Amino acid sequence: MILNEYKYPTALLVKTLTADALDGRLWTYQESPAYHIDQAAALAYDDTLSPLEKKETSDQVLFDLMARSFVE
């Protein structure tokens, strides 16, 4: 994998649990179609749920920073 092929490399980082987990194979990333959603339908569904208290945790902030890190 050439790092510069991906704009958001931190989102692609993995830690293998065993030394031979990747078995010498090359892997590629393919975005799931699940990420392509109808925003209007999602908001309509959200309106059917009970409201929750909006808050932000330190873990969410850290994840947001890492997920938005990119290379150009």
C-alpha angles and dihedrals in degrees: 000000000000107000095215091061088076125062095202105040096163090064088058097052116120136177116217116223094210130031093242097043094116092039093210092295124137115235132201131201121237119182114235119242085231087082091062102079135160102254093201091053091047092051091047089053091047089055089062092060127086112261117259130204109265112231139147126222128205090247090057091051092050093047091048091052093049095043092051094049109113143171124226 
